[in-house]
């Protein structure tokens, strides 16, 4: 590097140092300038871009409800009739039937006006919740667990309606114990009557045990006897008892060769002994269901203990149905001893029609069935899309099965048993006559 360049750089550095040394202190900060334009939008975070319209509406609704000043009640209310009483004779508000009809109409449906036992349940009829339980029993959903929905059970109608109601929670101070109680054995109970309580909601000791308190496990049985339950067990015992399906063929099945069904079908009482309970001497005396096994009318002359021994395999190890549980075995024994009806003279076997059935009267009685099955019996399809099976289908094809299910109910469901509702066999034949006029083709 030449001397000239070195001298030039040195002079430049001295100049910079001289200027820095002579500079004054920093002056005060000037005023803030105008805000610049917005920068580009950032990337979307994990939470999304914001609330949806539905979420915003829900928040607005919650805010509006929270702002409502509900009047304070001067009493604690417990038990269904404490709130659901007739306050308006013209509309029926707030009876249980009023609530039921109102909700049915909102959904475009129609609620029956007569219960299976003949109790009027129009909007203005003030009835107890036990009447509702004739149709809205617990069913399979309750046995399968709280996470399983049973749409027609009282539990899955009442729980959402109350726990989503701000009026129930804020005005009535409602909670689980408004409708329920825990008894001295630790069991949950349904309070079917108004409970006399103090200001803290504790029942009056003088009225204990609480009148109308029904253990939850029995709530669906308030109108069902062990006999009708036995009839449902005869139909399909594992569904009704809520136990696991049997595996393989029933051991006695190997003793016959004419009925080629296999698996769970072979464990159903009706498959061997028929819907008419006559076995080889009845409707299953020929055709694909024929097995040659006898009927069960002989059980009527035996004691319940003797029948239990037969059902439990004590008399024949191959005839062991104890897997359904002791209570179920006893109920089935009760049905076999006192619940059988010989319908030989009531159904014309050649035409499969009821003898003397009054279809017009049957139509009136069927109104109580239409809430679940529809006015034309096609609301529920028991078959498949390819091979539908409706109320009319069963009535025409197998009137013996029809009568059995109407008398005893459908296994594992909330369907009420006609025998517990006070209907006579003549009534059932009238319903059968009407059901045979219903359509069998899918809508």
WOBEL-V546442 format. One line per field, one symbol per residue. ss: DSSP state (H for helix, E for strand, L for the rest). phi: phi as a letter, one per 40 degrees, with the letter a starting at -180 (. if undefined). psi: psi as a letter, one per 40 degrees, with the letter a starting at -180 (. if undefined). A space follows every 50 residues. Layout:
# WOBEL-V546442
ss = ???
phi = ???
psi = ???
This chain:
# WOBEL-V546442
ss = LLHHHHHHHHHHHHHHHHHHHHLLLLLLLLLLLLLLLLLLLLLLLLLLLL LLHHHHHHHHHHHHHHHLLLLLLLLLLLLHHHLLLLLLLLLLLLLHHHHH HHHHHHLLLLLLLELLLLLELLLLLLLLHHHHLLLLLLHHHHHHLLLLLL LLLHHHHHHHHHHLLHHHHHHLLLLHHHHEEELLLLLEEEELLLLLELLL LLELHHHLLLLLEEEHHHHLLLLLLHHHHHHHHHHHHHHHHLLLLLLLLL HHHHHLLLLLLLHHHHHLHHHHHLLLLLELLLHHHLLLLLLLLELLHHHH HLLHHHHHHHHELLLLLLLELHHHLHHHHHHHHHHHHHLLLLLLLLEELL LLEELLLLHHHHHHHHLLLHHHHLLLLLLLLLLLLLLLLLHHHHHHHLHH HHHHHHHHLLLLLLLLLHHHLLLLHHHHHHHHHHHLLLLLLLL
phi = .ccccccccccccccccccccccccccccccccccccccccccccccgci ccccccccccccccccccccccccacbbgdccbcbcbbdccgdbcccdcc cccccdcgbacdbbcdcgccbcdcccbcccccccbcccgcdccchccccb dccddcccdcccccccccccccgcadccbbabcccgccbcccbcbcbccb gcdcdcbccccgcbddcbccbcbbcccccccccccacccccgbcccbgcc dccccbbccccagcdcccdcccbgccgbfccbcccagcccbgcccbcccc cbcccccdccccgccadcbbbccchccccccccccccbbcbcbdccbccc bfbccgcbccccccccdcccdccgcbgbcbbcbbccbcbbdcccdccacc cdcccccbgcdgbcdccccccgcccccccccccccccccbcdc
psi = hidddddddddddddddddddeiiihiihiihiihiiiiiiiihadeaea iiddddddddddddddehghihieihhihdeddgihehdddehfiddddd ddddddeeahiiehideehhfidehhiiddddeddfidaddddeidehhg deiddeddddddeehddddddefiadedeiihaeeeihihheihhhiaee ehihdeeiihhehhhdeedeedehiddddddddddgddddefiiiiiaih dedeeiedheiiaddeehddddeieeeebeeadfeiaeehdeiiaededd eiiddddddddeeddhdefhfeeeiddddddddddddeeihhedeehhdd efiihehgdddddddedeedddeideeedhhebiddgihadddddddgdd dddddddeihheiehihddeeehidddddddddddeeiiehh.
